[in-house]
Amino acid sequence: MAVRIAVAASDRPFQGPVSRDSGSEGTEWLAGESPAVAVTRLNLTNYRNIRHLRLETEAKVVVLSGPNGAGKTNVLEALSFLSPGRGLRRARLADVPRRGGTGVWAVAARVRYPRGVIEIGTGVAPDQRVGERRLVRIDGQVARGTAALGRALTVNWLTPPMDRLFIDGPSPRRRFLDRLVYGFDVDHAARVSAYDRALRERSRLLRDGRSDAAWLGALEETMAACGIAVAAARRETICRLRSGMKAGVSPFPAATVAADGDVERWLDVMPAIDAEGRFRAALEAARDCDARSGGAAVGPHRTDLAVCHAGKDMPAEDCSTGEQKALLVSIVLADARLQEARLGRAPLLLFDEIVAHLDATRREALFELLIDRPAQTWITGTDRSLFDRLGSAARRFGVDDGRISASPE
Amino acid sequence: MRDGHIERLIQLLARLPGLGPRSARRAALHLVKRRDTLLEPLARALNAVADAVRPCSTCGNLDAVDPCGVCVDGRRDPSRICVVEEVADLWALERAGVFRGRYQVLGGTLSALDGIGPEDLNIASLIARARKPEVREIILALNATVDGQTTTHYIHDCLAACDVDVSQLAHGVPVGGELDYLDDGTIGAALKSRRRM
């Protein structure tokens, strides 16, 4: 029977000792055993190319296979909406509903997690105004914002566009780092958006040539307070990751990670309160320059995530495509283990086309690691046979033209 | 097909905060069905408010007289002015019954993105009031939101030249609150504004 948790309990961050209904550290997870964190039922309505989908599963690994454009990634994206934010495609809400429909869409999931079972619903309701945020309901109660989602479940993902994470510009890397922070600190998202808003306001004032020193000063005060908090949370995550990745898990290489930015460097050498003062002074000094160039020359919005292949002492961007992917897998799995060890709950993982670029050894090692995880993983691929080695731990579904069917075992 | 008058009423109701098209339809029907007990009294009340209520030219509060009841109340302490974002915040403070000074309603917060600058808020009149010799303290009681705090910093800066004490409401542990349930930001703010016992 589903254990319904009270709303008060779902609003509470999971810190401190957590009593767990099933599973504990050191538990041997056998193939086919139910994971402690899982989406056991998923309903999608008018979601992209899917008119209606319903699936139920208790499996450790859920495999979605089918041709290109069938809707596999759409299912993963729907699952990513069970966490705060814009999902794994960073979609605009208007792009999510099925074409030709009414604009209404919904994702409903029954989620098992270490403290019980919750029902999560999210989407756009019929009488919602254009431009409003998506609704979130937890156990039938409307939640105040998407942040409430992060208190029950964390979700992380790897997608094909992220294969270029180490090669492209810094902003996707910064978002990737921030997602690792959210897992431990649900309020991080609110601080990042408060910082971004103050930054945009300051840029607008500078662009409009309003040299109202008091107004600019007030915005810089806000930027300094929020910005230092953002940088400190990222630093903490990096420190945790470093300690959790010392060894790496063969054949996935250990990565050395660092947050590369001025503000982080200040935090290395001075107390946060002094770093705040320094950041504020730097912003004030850069007003003329920022007015010409737009944005701000200094701040955590410019921080980059620097990743190195520890064994080879080589920057990730210089590694081969396959090694870059292996490094990403390594980081995501290390973060998942840390969440499990520190918070008593592991994240749901969504791996889109994960086996591309991985050799057979790494592919099989990955499958074993996923089977050992205490939480569910959803993976997609065009070729079903690539996942044969998952054996009975996986439940396989075929996806074709927005329809899903259980594949014969 | 609905009557044009009712349609107009529904459209107007739907523009109220917290009401969507569906709840506006329900409200409109509810009103029409209760003509004597609700619709007509409401219409009279709306008319009366539209005729009489104006913002106070001193503090920005809403009242049927100008200056408002709070500003002319001789029992109130003229040396302290509490600055709030909206009239609703003034009402909240009055409900609590803990403040016996006067108010200044800003009418919003600074927002460059929404095009709301200092000249759109009652800030110039606040500074003029702060310069009066009888005023000793300005209490900034803006919301603990990003925009509220930015505006607080701004006003604090503007008041630097005036000979008044400027204070701000404490941020931190709510009365009856448990530390275990608070977010990191609130705990941090509470620790920052701790006081000697």
Contacts between the chains, C-beta under 8 A, distances in Angstrom:
chain1	res1	chain2	res2	distance
A	12	B	181	6.1
A	13	B	183	7.4
A	15	B	180	8.0
A	16	B	180	7.2
A	127	B	20	4.6
A	127	B	21	5.6
A	127	B	22	4.7
A	128	B	20	7.5
A	129	B	20	7.1
A	185	B	184	7.2
A	187	B	183	5.1
A	187	B	184	6.1
A	187	B	185	6.1
A	191	B	185	7.3
A	194	B	146	4.3
A	197	B	113	7.5
A	197	B	146	6.0
A	198	B	146	6.3
A	198	B	150	6.6
A	200	B	112	7.8
A	200	B	113	6.0
A	201	B	110	8.0
A	201	B	111	6.8
A	201	B	112	4.1
A	201	B	113	5.7
A	201	B	150	7.5
A	202	B	112	7.5
A	204	B	112	4.1
A	204	B	113	5.9
A	205	B	112	5.0
A	208	B	112	7.7
A	210	B	112	7.9
A	210	B	117	7.4
A	212	B	117	7.7
A	212	B	118	7.0
A	213	B	157	8.0
A	214	B	154	5.2
A	214	B	157	3.9
A	214	B	158	5.7
A	215	B	110	6.3
A	215	B	112	7.7
A	215	B	117	7.5
A	215	B	118	6.6
A	215	B	154	5.5
A	217	B	153	6.8
A	217	B	154	7.6
A	217	B	157	6.0
A	218	B	110	7.2
A	218	B	150	4.6
A	218	B	151	7.0
A	218	B	152	7.7
A	218	B	153	3.6
A	218	B	154	3.9
A	218	B	157	6.7
A	219	B	112	7.8
A	219	B	150	5.6
A	221	B	149	7.9
A	221	B	150	7.3
A	221	B	153	4.6
A	222	B	146	5.8
A	222	B	149	6.0
A	222	B	150	4.8
A	222	B	153	7.2
A	226	B	146	7.4
A	229	B	185	7.3
A	229	B	188	8.0
